[in-house]
Amino acid sequence: MEWSAEGFLLPVVDVEACVGCGLCVARCPALQPSSAGGEVAFESVVAYGAWNRDPEILRNSSSGGLFYALAEWVIREGGCVFGVVWQDRMTAGFVKAETLEEVRPMCGSKYIMAAPHLVYRDVRAELRRGRRVLFAGTSCQVHALRRYLQRDDEKLLTVDIICHGVPSRRLWEKYVLEMESRKGAPVRHVEFRNKDESWERFRLKVFFGDGTQESCVHWDSLFIKFFKSDVALNRCCYACRYTRLPRQGDLTVGDFWEAGQSHPDWPLRDGITALLVNSAAGQAAVRAVSGQMEFRRVDFREIYDGQDMLHDKEPRQPYPYRARLFSEMDRWQLEQLYRRFVGTTLVGPFVLRHDGLIWRVLCRFRWLLGLILGCAGRRKNG
Ligand SMILES: Cc1cc2nc3c(=O)[nH]c(=O)nc-3n(C[C@H](O)[C@H](O)[C@H](O)COP(=O)(O)OP(=O)(O)OC[C@H]3O[C@@H](n4cnc5c(N)ncnc54)[C@H](O)[C@@H]3O)c2cc1C
């Protein structure tokens, strides 16, 4: 796997070393989609709102801290855990944890593509030794693991996260480098989902090498604005096959954003995990960690309605100016890139900003806007 110019890991065949066995094609998760299919009745989905009883663990996790509770159980049983950590300030990747100290850096979402390295091979090696293994990653990574292993193993517990898509590492590098040059100090550590204020108003917090810190409301960060605008996701994320049911993991975890509406009595300040239990192994794991976790059974619709990324939908169109965004990335500062390519519409050679006067005037006269866009043959975005 090699980093592409856009900042995503892509497979590259070393033709010198290839013996033409065809195994890479046979096992490829992208070429061989999941065999799990069929309609799943909403009434049959086992769903919970869940949160960890330990406030410190809850605060270090992105939502309700279920992942840590599962890891604790697996390690207690003599097993090991595979999850994603920061490997340096630019790179997130999968590693193995044998102890709870090694599990802690896995907690919390890293909003860039995680490098798998040799994780699938390492999981197989641990299963062959007869150990219990917990693997947590995106649905496509869980599917990739299953295709690699080619068989079910009762010692393997998989957790897939509800995923909006992974943004470009190149974009992240640019964000970090611009922060460092503005600050004059290296970035030491980043928390994408800091809960100092609360889970619902989480912040992106950056720790610098000179001992200082900076934070802003997550959604106000320029990097997250790019992420949420879907402008620089991995190409396959626009047509993700894994959003729908049935899910890939034994368990599915995400944020239970709607919890406050129907359950105002839950401890919403520190985070609630939206949990789907997809298999008997998943149900057994839930039972095993019920001492550490609070589980409240809910109607799946409560989660579904607030989770766009669970809907089985048409592929999203890749962002119309995606190619230009990447080709002009080195030319502009991020702020300028954002103003140029996000929340804008190109009409011929002109860039119309959606927060600009011309655009707002045009919006008041929608028929005129339609006429101009129709003539220019351009698509609206943002
Ligand atoms: C790129 C990305 C997009 C997401 N999009 C959504 C969304 O649209 N809706 C939603 O409800 N939730 C989304 N989440 C999941 C959410 O942020 C929480 O991770 C999830 O709710 C689990 O929370 P937790 O408290 O149980 O555990 P946490 O402690 O937060 O879980 C951490 C686990 O997530 C895994 N992980 C962290 N970063 C990555 C990564 N880059 N790639 C693969 N695995 C990773 C780690 O292996 C670890 O096991 C997303 C997460 C990521 C990483």
The ligand as a MOL file (V3000), in Angstrom:
LIG
                    3D

  0  0  0     0  0            999 V3000
M  V30 BEGIN CTAB
M  V30 COUNTS 53 58 0 0 0
M  V30 BEGIN ATOM
M  V30 1 C -13.0120 8.7520 10.3740 0
M  V30 2 C -14.1400 8.5800 11.3690 0
M  V30 3 C -15.4340 8.9790 11.0160 0
M  V30 4 C -16.4970 8.8000 11.9350 0
M  V30 5 N -17.7510 9.1860 11.5460 0
M  V30 6 C -18.7890 9.0140 12.4210 0
M  V30 7 C -20.1320 9.3620 12.0480 0
M  V30 8 O -20.3880 9.8230 10.9250 0
M  V30 9 N -21.1270 9.1450 12.9730 0
M  V30 10 C -20.8610 8.6170 14.2090 0
M  V30 11 O -21.7830 8.4540 14.9970 0
M  V30 12 N -19.6150 8.2590 14.5690 0
M  V30 13 C -18.5790 8.4500 13.7150 0
M  V30 14 N -17.3140 8.0620 14.0890 0
M  V30 15 C -17.1560 7.2210 15.3150 0
M  V30 16 C -17.1540 7.9870 16.6300 0
M  V30 17 O -16.3570 9.1400 16.4920 0
M  V30 18 C -16.5740 7.1090 17.7640 0
M  V30 19 O -15.3190 6.6110 17.3970 0
M  V30 20 C -17.4150 5.9340 18.1030 0
M  V30 21 O -18.6380 6.4150 18.5410 0
M  V30 22 C -16.7810 5.0340 19.1760 0
M  V30 23 O -16.7060 5.6900 20.3510 0
M  V30 24 P -16.2460 4.9890 21.7460 0
M  V30 25 O -16.3950 6.0400 22.8040 0
M  V30 26 O -16.9510 3.6890 21.9530 0
M  V30 27 O -14.7850 4.5720 21.5620 0
M  V30 28 P -13.4910 5.3760 21.1880 0
M  V30 29 O -12.5420 5.2390 22.2920 0
M  V30 30 O -13.7460 6.7210 20.7230 0
M  V30 31 O -13.1030 4.4400 19.9700 0
M  V30 32 C -11.9210 4.4430 19.4370 0
M  V30 33 C -11.8850 3.3250 18.4470 0
M  V30 34 O -12.0350 3.8890 17.1470 0
M  V30 35 C -11.0200 3.3710 16.3280 0
M  V30 36 N -10.5430 4.4410 15.4470 0
M  V30 37 C -10.1430 5.6790 15.8030 0
M  V30 38 N -9.7320 6.3600 14.7090 0
M  V30 39 C -9.8520 5.5290 13.6610 0
M  V30 40 C -9.5600 5.6270 12.2730 0
M  V30 41 N -9.0740 6.7370 11.7230 0
M  V30 42 N -9.8020 4.5500 11.4890 0
M  V30 43 C -10.3000 3.4000 12.0150 0
M  V30 44 N -10.5940 3.2540 13.3200 0
M  V30 45 C -10.3790 4.2890 14.1330 0
M  V30 46 C -9.8960 2.9130 17.2470 0
M  V30 47 O -9.3770 1.7010 16.7640 0
M  V30 48 C -10.5680 2.6520 18.5370 0
M  V30 49 O -10.7950 1.3160 18.6510 0
M  V30 50 C -16.2510 8.2380 13.2170 0
M  V30 51 C -14.9440 7.8620 13.5620 0
M  V30 52 C -13.8950 8.0260 12.6570 0
M  V30 53 C -12.5140 7.6020 13.0720 0
M  V30 END ATOM
M  V30 BEGIN BOND
M  V30 1 1 1 2
M  V30 2 1 2 3
M  V30 3 2 2 52
M  V30 4 2 3 4
M  V30 5 1 4 5
M  V30 6 1 4 50
M  V30 7 2 5 6
M  V30 8 1 6 7
M  V30 9 1 6 13
M  V30 10 2 7 8
M  V30 11 1 7 9
M  V30 12 1 9 10
M  V30 13 2 10 11
M  V30 14 1 10 12
M  V30 15 2 12 13
M  V30 16 1 13 14
M  V30 17 1 14 15
M  V30 18 1 14 50
M  V30 19 1 15 16
M  V30 20 1 16 17
M  V30 21 1 16 18
M  V30 22 1 18 19
M  V30 23 1 18 20
M  V30 24 1 20 21
M  V30 25 1 20 22
M  V30 26 1 22 23
M  V30 27 1 23 24
M  V30 28 2 24 25
M  V30 29 1 24 26
M  V30 30 1 24 27
M  V30 31 1 27 28
M  V30 32 2 28 29
M  V30 33 1 28 30
M  V30 34 1 28 31
M  V30 35 1 31 32
M  V30 36 1 32 33
M  V30 37 1 33 34
M  V30 38 1 33 48
M  V30 39 1 34 35
M  V30 40 1 35 36
M  V30 41 1 35 46
M  V30 42 1 36 37
M  V30 43 1 36 45
M  V30 44 2 37 38
M  V30 45 1 38 39
M  V30 46 1 39 40
M  V30 47 2 39 45
M  V30 48 1 40 41
M  V30 49 2 40 42
M  V30 50 1 42 43
M  V30 51 2 43 44
M  V30 52 1 44 45
M  V30 53 1 46 47
M  V30 54 1 46 48
M  V30 55 1 48 49
M  V30 56 2 50 51
M  V30 57 1 51 52
M  V30 58 1 52 53
M  V30 END BOND
M  V30 END CTAB
M  END
